Every structure is written in C-alpha cells, then in structure tokens.
Amino acid sequence: MDVTEQQHIDAVRSRLYQRYPDLDPTTVDCMIYAAHHRFDGCRIRDFVPLLVERAAVRALDNPPPTTRPEFRNAVTAPAL
C-alpha cells in the first residue's frame, strides 16, 4: 500500500468514527481492516479506499444477528 492509499484509508477511518460515535473505535477499525484486506492482491488500487468505506459502512449498518444461548437442557429446581 502506498502513502496516498494509506492517507485515504485514514480519512475513511476519521469519517466512520464521526458517523458512528456510539461504536467502539476498535469495532470500526476491525471493519475497515477486514474490508481493506479483501482487496489484497488487486493490482488496480485507485478505488480501494472508496470500496473499503462502502463495505465497512454496510457491515456497520447491518451487523450480524446476535446469538443467544438456548437453555433447552437447563435443569430446573424441584418445587417444594
């Protein structure tokens, strides 16, 4: 990654921090990192920052559903 691409990714990071002030910055960083590394090995890099921002926004706007533990096998105390 060249300096210009890194500067653009840093600008994306700043914009997403402002757009999602309630999220932990580490969460935003993880989404940017994951999106950015999807483009590893691509020869044409001109639009990578734009694509990273779009992918990160999509991931942050639509988080996966949380899984709640099921207590099907929970043992209940006998009634007295």
Backbone as CSV, one residue per row, in Angstrom:
resi,resn,N_x,N_y,N_z,CA_x,CA_y,CA_z,C_x,C_y,C_z
1,MET,0.861,-1.174,0.000,0.000,0.000,0.000,0.901,1.229,0.000
2,ASP,0.580,2.149,-0.869,1.394,3.356,-0.931,0.881,4.402,0.060
3,VAL,1.621,5.484,0.160,1.303,6.532,1.133,-0.059,7.149,0.848
4,THR,-0.366,7.385,-0.411,-1.640,8.004,-0.765,-2.812,7.118,-0.362
5,GLU,-2.698,5.818,-0.610,-3.776,4.910,-0.222,-3.945,4.909,1.295
6,GLN,-2.837,4.902,2.023,-2.920,4.925,3.486,-3.573,6.219,3.970
7,GLN,-3.268,7.328,3.329,-3.891,8.601,3.699,-5.396,8.551,3.461
8,HIS,-5.808,7.947,2.365,-7.238,7.823,2.078,-7.923,6.895,3.081
9,ILE,-7.269,5.807,3.454,-7.838,4.894,4.448,-7.939,5.599,5.798
10,ASP,-6.955,6.419,6.138,-7.025,7.199,7.382,-8.197,8.176,7.346
11,ALA,-8.454,8.770,6.182,-9.598,9.674,6.043,-10.908,8.903,6.180
12,VAL,-10.962,7.699,5.620,-12.139,6.836,5.776,-12.358,6.558,7.256
13,ARG,-11.288,6.212,7.959,-11.376,5.925,9.391,-11.953,7.129,10.149
14,SER,-11.468,8.310,9.851,-11.967,9.523,10.522,-13.451,9.740,10.246
15,ARG,-13.853,9.560,9.003,-15.271,9.743,8.658,-16.149,8.726,9.376
16,LEU,-15.687,7.485,9.449,-16.502,6.459,10.097,-16.549,6.647,11.607
17,TYR,-15.482,7.148,12.201,-15.526,7.483,13.635,-16.600,8.543,13.891
18,GLN,-16.694,9.523,13.005,-17.697,10.576,13.165,-19.100,10.051,12.879
19,ARG,-19.217,9.167,11.925,-20.529,8.632,11.547,-21.084,7.685,12.610
20,TYR,-20.208,6.985,13.315,-20.615,6.000,14.320,-19.993,6.333,15.679
21,PRO,-20.373,7.465,16.272,-19.746,7.857,17.543,-20.082,6.920,18.700
22,ASP,-21.175,6.174,18.595,-21.564,5.275,19.682,-20.836,3.935,19.630
23,LEU,-20.179,3.648,18.533,-19.452,2.389,18.416,-18.036,2.537,18.949
24,ASP,-17.535,1.452,19.477,-16.150,1.412,19.925,-15.249,1.590,18.695
25,PRO,-14.268,2.474,18.760,-13.376,2.663,17.607,-12.699,1.370,17.150
26,THR,-12.487,0.448,18.071,-11.883,-0.829,17.696,-12.790,-1.599,16.744
27,THR,-14.093,-1.513,16.953,-15.046,-2.172,16.061,-14.963,-1.575,14.665
28,VAL,-14.912,-0.261,14.595,-14.792,0.424,13.302,-13.479,0.025,12.628
29,ASP,-12.396,0.014,13.399,-11.097,-0.371,12.844,-11.116,-1.794,12.297
30,CYS,-11.770,-2.696,13.009,-11.849,-4.093,12.556,-12.596,-4.203,11.234
31,MET,-13.676,-3.436,11.090,-14.436,-3.475,9.843,-13.614,-2.905,8.688
32,ILE,-12.886,-1.839,8.954,-12.029,-1.250,7.922,-10.924,-2.232,7.547
33,TYR,-10.306,-2.833,8.545,-9.229,-3.800,8.309,-9.725,-4.974,7.463
34,ALA,-10.865,-5.528,7.851,-11.417,-6.673,7.119,-11.753,-6.295,5.679
35,ALA,-12.380,-5.135,5.513,-12.747,-4.695,4.164,-11.503,-4.422,3.324
36,HIS,-10.509,-3.808,3.938,-9.295,-3.454,3.209,-8.551,-4.701,2.739
37,HIS,-8.503,-5.703,3.570,-7.747,-6.901,3.206,-8.470,-7.782,2.188
38,ARG,-9.726,-7.481,1.934,-10.419,-8.181,0.843,-9.802,-7.830,-0.505
39,PHE,-9.112,-6.705,-0.556,-8.544,-6.236,-1.811,-7.045,-6.496,-1.918
40,ASP,-6.502,-7.278,-0.995,-5.091,-7.662,-1.102,-4.883,-8.401,-2.418
41,GLY,-3.817,-8.079,-3.088,-3.505,-8.761,-4.338,-4.122,-8.119,-5.568
42,CYS,-5.003,-7.150,-5.372,-5.588,-6.450,-6.526,-4.545,-5.489,-7.091
43,ARG,-4.390,-5.516,-8.383,-3.367,-4.667,-8.998,-3.813,-3.217,-9.108
44,ILE,-5.054,-2.999,-9.432,-5.559,-1.628,-9.569,-6.082,-1.197,-8.210
45,ARG,-5.470,-0.163,-7.646,-5.741,0.242,-6.273,-6.495,1.572,-6.176
46,ASP,-6.794,2.193,-7.309,-7.358,3.544,-7.300,-8.640,3.668,-6.488
47,PHE,-9.503,2.677,-6.552,-10.806,2.781,-5.907,-10.901,1.994,-4.608
48,VAL,-9.791,1.433,-4.157,-9.814,0.614,-2.944,-10.345,1.390,-1.740
49,PRO,-9.888,2.611,-1.456,-10.437,3.318,-0.285,-11.952,3.519,-0.353
50,LEU,-12.462,3.839,-1.526,-13.907,4.006,-1.689,-14.634,2.688,-1.430
51,LEU,-14.117,1.609,-1.985,-14.740,0.300,-1.799,-14.643,-0.160,-0.346
52,VAL,-13.540,0.153,0.303,-13.376,-0.175,1.726,-14.418,0.568,2.550
53,GLU,-14.591,1.847,2.273,-15.570,2.629,3.030,-16.975,2.068,2.835
54,ARG,-17.336,1.766,1.612,-18.676,1.220,1.354,-18.885,-0.113,2.056
55,ALA,-17.889,-0.979,2.003,-18.013,-2.293,2.648,-18.088,-2.152,4.164
56,ALA,-17.293,-1.259,4.730,-17.307,-1.056,6.179,-18.639,-0.467,6.632
57,VAL,-19.163,0.491,5.900,-20.463,1.085,6.238,-21.553,0.023,6.177
58,ARG,-21.525,-0.787,5.147,-22.523,-1.852,5.017,-22.436,-2.816,6.210
59,ALA,-21.232,-3.173,6.597,-21.052,-4.090,7.729,-21.476,-3.443,9.043
60,LEU,-21.188,-2.167,9.214,-21.544,-1.481,10.460,-23.038,-1.187,10.538
61,ASP,-23.668,-0.949,9.399,-25.107,-0.685,9.381,-25.936,-1.955,9.535
62,ASN,-25.381,-3.084,9.154,-26.103,-4.359,9.193,-25.297,-5.409,9.942
63,PRO,-25.150,-5.248,11.246,-24.366,-6.237,11.991,-25.070,-7.585,11.979
64,PRO,-24.300,-8.662,12.102,-24.934,-9.983,12.128,-25.806,-10.119,13.369
65,PRO,-26.856,-10.916,13.292,-27.719,-11.076,14.464,-26.942,-11.712,15.612
66,THR,-27.260,-11.265,16.792,-26.591,-11.839,17.955,-27.202,-13.192,18.256
67,THR,-26.396,-14.067,18.727,-26.901,-15.389,19.088,-27.079,-15.445,20.589
68,ARG,-28.208,-15.901,20.978,-28.492,-16.031,22.403,-28.427,-17.498,22.770
69,PRO,-27.821,-17.790,23.900,-27.749,-19.200,24.289,-29.144,-19.743,24.567
70,GLU,-29.355,-20.935,24.154,-30.637,-21.586,24.417,-30.474,-22.469,25.649
71,PHE,-31.500,-22.505,26.418,-31.445,-23.255,27.662,-32.386,-24.453,27.596
72,ARG,-32.324,-25.193,26.504,-33.199,-26.352,26.341,-32.926,-27.424,27.383
73,ASN,-31.688,-27.593,27.723,-31.309,-28.658,28.639,-31.093,-28.152,30.060
74,ALA,-31.592,-26.982,30.342,-31.396,-26.419,31.679,-32.170,-27.244,32.701
75,VAL,-31.545,-27.446,33.811,-32.176,-28.196,34.895,-32.886,-27.202,35.792
76,THR,-34.133,-27.471,36.073,-34.886,-26.585,36.957,-34.933,-27.200,38.343
77,ALA,-34.971,-26.342,39.314,-35.040,-26.812,40.700,-36.429,-27.362,40.974
78,PRO,-36.519,-28.459,41.705,-37.840,-29.013,42.017,-38.620,-28.078,42.931
79,ALA,-39.909,-28.049,42.721,-40.777,-27.220,43.563,-40.879,-27.855,44.941
80,LEU,-40.892,-27.035,45.950,-41.013,-27.546,47.323,-42.429,-27.560,47.784
